[in-house]
Amino acid sequence: MFAEYPDIKVAFDMVQGLRNIFNTATTIQTAYTKLAHWHKDVEASGFKSFQTVANSISVNYRSIPNYFINKSTNASAESFNAKIKAFRAQFRGVKNVEFFLYRLTTIFA
């Protein structure tokens, strides 16, 4: 397939390259360097969809490498926030904050 569609091969390699950065970089300095090289490759490729990801990395360039300190993310906190928003939307707003917090603690605790 890659022989017939070389653009797909380039896109696949860029995805794998970004994945490899997060799987193999052991220090923040290494991560900074690898992310900078990956960003340069994205700009050279001309893919607009990857440019969106590269821009997100550029905006958060200082905080993303914190992942490499202990390989943890805030995914669980983001998931919990999404559950709270969905719960709040289900009842179309909150009128009694105390009861809302009580319901949250009984359902999600």
DSSP file (Angstrom, degrees, kcal/mol; ACC not computed):
  #  RESIDUE AA STRUCTURE BP1 BP2  ACC     N-H-->O    O-->H-N    N-H-->O    O-->H-N    TCO  KAPPA ALPHA  PHI   PSI    X-CA   Y-CA   Z-CA
    1    1 A M     >        0   0    0      0, 0.0     4,-2.1     0, 0.0     3,-0.4   0.000 360.0 360.0 360.0 -41.4    0.0    0.0    0.0
    2    2 A F  T  4  +     0   0    0      1,-0.2     7,-0.3     2,-0.2     8,-0.1   0.828 360.0  58.3 -63.2 -30.2    2.8    2.4    0.9
    3    3 A A  T  4 S+     0   0    0      1,-0.2    -1,-0.2     2,-0.1     0, 0.0   0.868 112.3  39.4 -67.0 -35.2    4.3    1.9   -2.6
    4    4 A E  T  4 S+     0   0    0     -3,-0.4    -2,-0.2     1,-0.3    -1,-0.2   0.767 126.3  35.3 -84.9 -26.6    1.2    3.1   -4.3
    5    5 A Y    >X  +     0   0    0     -4,-2.1     4,-1.2     1,-0.1     3,-0.8  -0.723  62.8 172.1-128.6  81.9    0.5    5.9   -1.8
    6    6 A P  H 3> S+     0   0    0      0, 0.0     4,-2.1     0, 0.0     5,-0.1   0.782  77.1  63.4 -65.1 -25.9    3.7    7.4   -0.6
    7    7 A D  H 3> S+     0   0    0      1,-0.2     4,-2.5     2,-0.2     5,-0.2   0.875 100.4  52.9 -65.2 -35.3    1.9   10.2    1.2
    8    8 A I  H <> S+     0   0    0     -3,-0.8     4,-2.8     2,-0.2    -1,-0.2   0.886 107.1  52.3 -65.9 -37.3    0.3    7.7    3.5
    9    9 A K  H  X S+     0   0    0     -4,-1.2     4,-2.6    -7,-0.3    -2,-0.2   0.922 109.7  48.6 -63.3 -44.0    3.8    6.3    4.3
   10   10 A V  H  X S+     0   0    0     -4,-2.1     4,-2.0     2,-0.2    -2,-0.2   0.931 113.7  46.5 -61.4 -46.0    5.0    9.8    5.2
   11   11 A A  H  X S+     0   0    0     -4,-2.5     4,-2.2     2,-0.2    -2,-0.2   0.914 112.6  50.1 -63.5 -42.8    2.0   10.4    7.4
   12   12 A F  H  X S+     0   0    0     -4,-2.8     4,-2.7     1,-0.2     5,-0.2   0.920 110.2  50.1 -60.7 -44.7    2.4    6.9    9.1
   13   13 A D  H  X S+     0   0    0     -4,-2.6     4,-2.2     1,-0.2    -1,-0.2   0.862 109.8  51.1 -63.8 -35.7    6.1    7.6    9.7
   14   14 A M  H  X S+     0   0    0     -4,-2.0     4,-2.1     2,-0.2    -1,-0.2   0.897 110.9  47.9 -69.4 -39.2    5.3   10.9   11.3
   15   15 A V  H  X S+     0   0    0     -4,-2.2     4,-2.4     2,-0.2    -2,-0.2   0.939 114.0  46.7 -64.0 -46.7    2.7    9.4   13.6
   16   16 A Q  H  X S+     0   0    0     -4,-2.7     4,-2.7     1,-0.2    -2,-0.2   0.869 109.3  55.7 -63.9 -36.2    5.1    6.6   14.6
   17   17 A G  H  X S+     0   0    0     -4,-2.2     4,-1.6    -5,-0.2    -1,-0.2   0.919 109.4  45.1 -62.3 -44.1    7.8    9.2   15.1
   18   18 A L  H  X S+     0   0    0     -4,-2.1     4,-1.6     2,-0.2    -2,-0.2   0.914 113.4  50.4 -66.4 -41.8    5.7   11.2   17.6
   19   19 A R  H  X S+     0   0    0     -4,-2.4     4,-1.6     1,-0.2    -2,-0.2   0.910 108.8  52.4 -60.8 -41.8    4.7    8.0   19.3
   20   20 A N  H  X S+     0   0    0     -4,-2.7     4,-2.5     1,-0.2     5,-0.5   0.838 102.3  59.4 -65.0 -33.3    8.3    6.9   19.6
   21   21 A I  H  X S+     0   0    0     -4,-1.6     4,-2.0     1,-0.2    -1,-0.2   0.948 110.5  41.3 -59.1 -47.4    9.3   10.2   21.2
   22   22 A F  H  < S+     0   0    0     -4,-1.6    -1,-0.2     1,-0.2    -2,-0.2   0.758 119.0  46.3 -74.3 -23.6    6.9    9.6   24.1
   23   23 A N  H  < S+     0   0    0     -4,-1.6    -1,-0.2    -5,-0.2    -2,-0.2   0.769 124.8  25.8 -87.4 -26.5    7.8    5.9   24.3
   24   24 A T  H  < S+     0   0    0     -4,-2.5    -3,-0.2    -5,-0.2     2,-0.2   0.718  87.2 102.5-114.5 -25.0   11.6    6.2   24.2
   25   25 A A     <  -     0   0    0     -4,-2.0     3,-0.1    -5,-0.5    -4,-0.0  -0.432  40.4-179.6 -67.0 131.2   12.7    9.6   25.5
   26   26 A T        +     0   0    0     -2,-0.2     2,-0.3     1,-0.1    -1,-0.2   0.624  60.7  42.8-107.7 -17.2   14.0    9.3   29.0
   27   27 A T  S  > S-     0   0    0      1,-0.1     4,-2.1     0, 0.0     5,-0.1  -0.884  78.3-119.8-127.7 161.0   15.0   12.9   29.8
   28   28 A I  H  > S+     0   0    0     -2,-0.3     4,-2.8     1,-0.2     5,-0.2   0.889 114.0  54.6 -64.7 -38.9   13.4   16.2   29.3
   29   29 A Q  H  > S+     0   0    0      1,-0.2     4,-2.1     2,-0.2    -1,-0.2   0.913 109.0  47.3 -62.9 -42.5   16.3   17.4   27.2
   30   30 A T  H  > S+     0   0    0      2,-0.2     4,-2.8     1,-0.2     5,-0.2   0.912 111.9  50.9 -63.7 -41.8   16.0   14.4   24.9
   31   31 A A  H  X S+     0   0    0     -4,-2.1     4,-2.9     2,-0.2     5,-0.3   0.922 108.8  51.1 -63.1 -44.6   12.3   15.0   24.6
   32   32 A Y  H  X S+     0   0    0     -4,-2.8     4,-2.2     1,-0.2    -1,-0.2   0.934 113.0  46.1 -56.3 -47.1   12.8   18.7   23.7
   33   33 A T  H  X S+     0   0    0     -4,-2.1     4,-2.2     2,-0.2    -2,-0.2   0.936 114.6  45.9 -63.5 -47.6   15.3   17.8   21.0
   34   34 A K  H  X S+     0   0    0     -4,-2.8     4,-2.5     1,-0.2    -1,-0.2   0.891 112.4  50.8 -65.8 -39.3   13.2   15.0   19.5
   35   35 A L  H  X S+     0   0    0     -4,-2.9     4,-2.5    -5,-0.2    -1,-0.2   0.884 109.3  51.6 -64.7 -37.3   10.1   17.2   19.5
   36   36 A A  H  X S+     0   0    0     -4,-2.2     4,-2.1    -5,-0.3    -2,-0.2   0.913 111.4  46.7 -64.8 -42.2   11.9   20.0   17.8
   37   37 A H  H  X S+     0   0    0     -4,-2.2     4,-2.1     2,-0.2    -2,-0.2   0.905 112.4  50.2 -65.7 -40.7   13.1   17.6   15.1
   38   38 A W  H  X S+     0   0    0     -4,-2.5     4,-2.2     1,-0.2    -2,-0.2   0.911 109.4  51.5 -63.6 -41.5    9.6   16.1   14.7
   39   39 A H  H  X S+     0   0    0     -4,-2.5     4,-2.2     1,-0.2    -1,-0.2   0.898 108.8  51.0 -61.5 -41.2    8.2   19.7   14.4
   40   40 A K  H  X S+     0   0    0     -4,-2.1     4,-1.9     1,-0.2    -1,-0.2   0.901 109.4  50.6 -63.0 -40.9   10.7   20.5   11.7
   41   41 A D  H  X S+     0   0    0     -4,-2.1     4,-1.7     2,-0.2    -2,-0.2   0.873 108.4  52.7 -64.6 -37.7    9.7   17.3    9.8
   42   42 A V  H  X S+     0   0    0     -4,-2.2     4,-1.5     2,-0.2     5,-0.5   0.928 108.7  49.2 -63.9 -45.2    6.0   18.3   10.0
   43   43 A E  H  < S+     0   0    0     -4,-2.2    -1,-0.2     1,-0.2    -2,-0.2   0.887 112.0  49.2 -61.6 -38.0    6.7   21.7    8.6
   44   44 A A  H  < S+     0   0    0     -4,-1.9    -1,-0.2     1,-0.2    -2,-0.2   0.806 106.1  57.7 -71.1 -28.8    8.7   20.1    5.7
   45   45 A S  H  < S-     0   0    0     -4,-1.7    -1,-0.2    -5,-0.1    -2,-0.2   0.867  92.0-143.8 -72.7 -35.9    5.9   17.6    5.0
   46   46 A G     <  +     0   0    0     -4,-1.5     2,-0.5     1,-0.3    -3,-0.1   0.515  44.4 148.8  84.6   4.4    3.2   20.2    4.3
   47   47 A F     >  -     0   0    0     -5,-0.5     4,-1.3     1,-0.2    -1,-0.3  -0.621  36.2-157.3 -73.9 122.0    0.4   18.1    5.9
   48   48 A K  H  > S+     0   0    0     -2,-0.5     4,-1.4     1,-0.2    -1,-0.2   0.856  89.3  57.3 -69.8 -34.7   -2.1   20.6    7.4
   49   49 A S  H  > S+     0   0    0      1,-0.2     4,-1.1     2,-0.2    -1,-0.2   0.890 108.6  46.0 -65.7 -37.5   -3.5   18.0    9.8
   50   50 A F  H  > S+     0   0    0      1,-0.2     4,-2.8     2,-0.2    -1,-0.2   0.798 104.3  63.1 -73.5 -27.2   -0.1   17.4   11.4
   51   51 A Q  H  X S+     0   0    0     -4,-1.3     4,-2.4     1,-0.2    -1,-0.2   0.860  98.9  55.5 -64.4 -33.8    0.5   21.2   11.5
   52   52 A T  H  X S+     0   0    0     -4,-1.4     4,-1.9     2,-0.2    -1,-0.2   0.926 110.6  44.1 -62.5 -45.0   -2.4   21.4   13.9
   53   53 A V  H  X S+     0   0    0     -4,-1.1     4,-2.3     2,-0.2    -2,-0.2   0.917 112.9  51.9 -65.1 -43.0   -0.8   18.9   16.2
   54   54 A A  H  X S+     0   0    0     -4,-2.8     4,-2.3     1,-0.2    -2,-0.2   0.878 108.4  51.4 -62.5 -37.5    2.6   20.6   15.8
   55   55 A N  H  X S+     0   0    0     -4,-2.4     4,-2.5     2,-0.2    -1,-0.2   0.900 108.4  51.4 -65.9 -39.8    1.0   24.0   16.7
   56   56 A S  H  X S+     0   0    0     -4,-1.9     4,-1.9     1,-0.2    -2,-0.2   0.903 110.8  48.6 -62.3 -40.6   -0.5   22.4   19.9
   57   57 A I  H  < S+     0   0    0     -4,-2.3    -2,-0.2     2,-0.2    -1,-0.2   0.899 110.7  51.3 -65.6 -39.8    2.9   21.1   20.8
   58   58 A S  H >< S+     0   0    0     -4,-2.3     3,-1.1     1,-0.2    -2,-0.2   0.907 109.6  49.2 -63.5 -41.9    4.4   24.6   20.2
   59   59 A V  H 3< S+     0   0    0     -4,-2.5     3,-0.3     1,-0.3    -1,-0.2   0.883 121.8  34.5 -65.1 -37.6    1.9   26.3   22.4
   60   60 A N  T >X S+     0   0    0     -4,-1.9     4,-2.4    -5,-0.2     3,-0.6  -0.015  79.8 128.5-105.5  28.5    2.4   23.8   25.2
   61   61 A Y  T <4 S+     0   0    0     -3,-1.1    -1,-0.2     1,-0.3    -2,-0.1   0.773  72.8  47.9 -59.7 -30.2    6.2   23.3   24.6
   62   62 A R  T 34 S+     0   0    0     -3,-0.3    -1,-0.3    -4,-0.2     4,-0.1   0.805 117.0  39.1 -82.5 -29.8    7.1   24.0   28.2
   63   63 A S  T X4 S+     0   0    0     -3,-0.6     3,-1.3     1,-0.1     4,-0.3   0.772 100.0  70.5 -95.0 -26.1    4.6   21.7   29.9
   64   64 A I  G >< S+     0   0    0     -4,-2.4     3,-2.2     1,-0.3     4,-0.3   0.916  92.1  58.3 -59.9 -45.1    4.5   18.7   27.6
   65   65 A P  G >  S+     0   0    0      0, 0.0     3,-1.5     0, 0.0    -1,-0.3   0.649  84.0  81.9 -64.0 -10.5    8.0   17.5   28.5
   66   66 A N  G X> S+     0   0    0     -3,-1.3     3,-1.5     1,-0.3     4,-0.6   0.776  78.7  71.4 -60.9 -23.1    6.9   17.2   32.2
   67   67 A Y  H <> S+     0   0    0     -3,-2.2     4,-2.0    -4,-0.3     5,-0.5   0.835  88.6  61.3 -57.2 -32.6    5.4   13.9   31.1
   68   68 A F  H <4 S+     0   0    0     -3,-1.5    -1,-0.3    -4,-0.3    -2,-0.2   0.533  86.7  74.1 -78.9  -5.4    9.0   12.5   30.9
   69   69 A I  H <4 S-     0   0    0     -3,-1.5    -1,-0.2    -4,-0.2    -2,-0.2   0.955 129.3 -11.5 -70.3 -50.5    9.7   13.1   34.6
   70   70 A N  H  < S-     0   0    0     -4,-0.6    -2,-0.2    -3,-0.4    -3,-0.1   0.213  92.3-112.6-136.8  16.4    7.5   10.2   35.7
   71   71 A K  S  < S+     0   0    0     -4,-2.0     2,-0.3     1,-0.2    -3,-0.2   0.869  72.3 130.8  56.1  43.3    5.6    9.2   32.6
   72   72 A S        -     0   0    0     -5,-0.5     2,-0.2    -6,-0.2    -1,-0.2  -0.923  36.9-164.6-125.5 154.4    2.2   10.2   34.0
   73   73 A T        -     0   0    0     -2,-0.3     3,-0.3    -3,-0.1     4,-0.1  -0.694  33.1-115.3-124.5 177.5   -0.5   12.4   32.5
   74   74 A N  S  > S+     0   0    0     -2,-0.2     4,-2.3     1,-0.2     5,-0.2   0.004  74.6 121.0-101.7  27.0   -3.6   14.2   33.8
   75   75 A A  H  > S+     0   0    0      1,-0.2     4,-2.5     2,-0.2     5,-0.2   0.868  71.2  53.0 -60.4 -39.2   -5.9   11.9   31.8
   76   76 A S  H  > S+     0   0    0     -3,-0.3     4,-2.3     2,-0.2    -1,-0.2   0.896 110.0  48.0 -66.4 -38.2   -7.8   10.7   34.8
   77   77 A A  H  > S+     0   0    0      2,-0.2     4,-2.5     1,-0.2    -2,-0.2   0.908 112.1  49.3 -67.1 -41.1   -8.5   14.2   36.0
   78   78 A E  H  X S+     0   0    0     -4,-2.3     4,-2.1     2,-0.2    -2,-0.2   0.896 110.9  50.6 -64.1 -39.5   -9.7   15.2   32.5
   79   79 A S  H  X S+     0   0    0     -4,-2.5     4,-2.0     2,-0.2    -2,-0.2   0.917 110.4  48.9 -64.0 -43.3  -11.9   12.2   32.4
   80   80 A F  H  X S+     0   0    0     -4,-2.3     4,-2.3     1,-0.2    -2,-0.2   0.908 109.7  51.7 -64.2 -41.1  -13.4   13.0   35.8
   81   81 A N  H  X S+     0   0    0     -4,-2.5     4,-2.4     1,-0.2    -1,-0.2   0.893 108.4  51.9 -61.6 -38.9  -14.0   16.6   34.7
   82   82 A A  H  X S+     0   0    0     -4,-2.1     4,-2.4     2,-0.2    -1,-0.2   0.885 108.6  51.1 -64.8 -38.2  -15.8   15.3   31.6
   83   83 A K  H  X S+     0   0    0     -4,-2.0     4,-2.6     2,-0.2    -2,-0.2   0.907 110.1  49.6 -64.6 -41.3  -18.0   13.1   33.8
   84   84 A I  H  X S+     0   0    0     -4,-2.3     4,-2.7     2,-0.2    -2,-0.2   0.924 111.4  48.6 -63.8 -43.7  -18.9   16.1   36.0
   85   85 A K  H  X S+     0   0    0     -4,-2.4     4,-2.5     2,-0.2    -2,-0.2   0.913 112.8  47.8 -63.1 -41.9  -19.8   18.2   33.0
   86   86 A A  H  X S+     0   0    0     -4,-2.4     4,-1.9     2,-0.2    -1,-0.2   0.910 112.5  49.4 -64.9 -41.4  -22.0   15.4   31.6
   87   87 A F  H  X S+     0   0    0     -4,-2.6     4,-0.9     2,-0.2    -2,-0.2   0.918 112.7  47.1 -62.1 -44.8  -23.7   15.0   34.9
   88   88 A R  H ><>S+     0   0    0     -4,-2.7     5,-1.8     1,-0.2     3,-0.5   0.892 111.8  50.5 -64.7 -40.4  -24.3   18.7   35.2
   89   89 A A  H ><5S+     0   0    0     -4,-2.5     3,-1.3     1,-0.2    -1,-0.2   0.833 100.9  63.8 -67.5 -31.9  -25.6   18.9   31.7
   90   90 A Q  H 3<5S+     0   0    0     -4,-1.9    -1,-0.2     1,-0.3    -2,-0.2   0.839 110.0  38.6 -60.8 -32.9  -28.0   16.0   32.4
   91   91 A F  T <<5S-     0   0    0     -4,-0.9    -1,-0.3    -3,-0.5    -2,-0.2   0.252 112.4-120.0-103.8  11.3  -29.8   18.1   34.9
   92   92 A R  T < 5S-     0   0    0     -3,-1.3    -3,-0.2    -4,-0.1     2,-0.1   0.906  74.2 -27.2  54.0  51.5  -29.6   21.3   32.9
   93   93 A G  S   <S-     0   0    0     -5,-1.8     2,-0.5     2,-0.0    -2,-0.0  -0.314  75.7 -85.7 105.6 172.4  -27.6   23.3   35.4
   94   94 A V        +     0   0    0      1,-0.1     3,-0.2    -2,-0.1    -2,-0.0  -0.981  36.3 164.9-125.1 123.8  -27.2   23.4   39.2
   95   95 A K  S    S+     0   0    0     -2,-0.5     2,-0.7     1,-0.3    -1,-0.1   0.782  77.9  42.6-102.3 -39.3  -29.5   25.3   41.5
   96   96 A N     >  -     0   0    0      1,-0.2     4,-2.2     2,-0.0    -1,-0.3  -0.891  65.9-172.5-112.1 101.1  -28.5   23.7   44.8
   97   97 A V  H  > S+     0   0    0     -2,-0.7     4,-2.7     1,-0.2     5,-0.2   0.875  83.3  54.9 -63.8 -40.0  -24.7   23.4   45.0
   98   98 A E  H  > S+     0   0    0      1,-0.2     4,-2.1     2,-0.2    -1,-0.2   0.919 111.0  44.4 -61.3 -43.9  -24.7   21.4   48.2
   99   99 A F  H  > S+     0   0    0      2,-0.2     4,-2.8     1,-0.2    -1,-0.2   0.886 111.6  54.2 -68.4 -37.7  -27.0   18.8   46.8
  100  100 A F  H  X S+     0   0    0     -4,-2.2     4,-2.3     2,-0.2    -2,-0.2   0.929 110.4  45.8 -60.8 -46.1  -25.0   18.7   43.6
  101  101 A L  H  X S+     0   0    0     -4,-2.7     4,-2.4     2,-0.2    -1,-0.2   0.871 111.5  53.2 -65.5 -36.6  -21.8   18.0   45.4
  102  102 A Y  H  X S+     0   0    0     -4,-2.1     4,-2.1    -5,-0.2    -2,-0.2   0.941 110.0  47.3 -61.9 -47.0  -23.5   15.4   47.6
  103  103 A R  H  X S+     0   0    0     -4,-2.8     4,-2.2     1,-0.2     5,-0.3   0.903 111.0  52.3 -61.7 -41.4  -24.8   13.6   44.4
  104  104 A L  H  X S+     0   0    0     -4,-2.3     4,-2.9     1,-0.2     5,-0.4   0.933 110.6  46.9 -59.8 -46.3  -21.3   13.8   42.9
  105  105 A T  H  X S+     0   0    0     -4,-2.4     4,-0.9     1,-0.2    -1,-0.2   0.855 114.2  46.9 -68.6 -33.1  -19.7   12.2   45.9
  106  106 A T  H  < S+     0   0    0     -4,-2.1    -1,-0.2    -5,-0.2    -2,-0.2   0.842 120.8  37.0 -77.2 -31.0  -22.2    9.4   46.2
  107  107 A I  H  < S+     0   0    0     -4,-2.2    -2,-0.2    -5,-0.2    -3,-0.2   0.910 128.9  27.5 -84.8 -45.2  -22.1    8.6   42.5
  108  108 A F  H  <        0   0    0     -4,-2.9    -3,-0.2    -5,-0.3    -2,-0.1   0.482 360.0 360.0-102.0  -3.7  -18.4    9.0   41.6
  109  109 A A     <        0   0    0     -4,-0.9    -1,-0.2    -5,-0.4    -3,-0.1   0.480 360.0 360.0 -89.4 360.0  -16.7    8.4   44.9
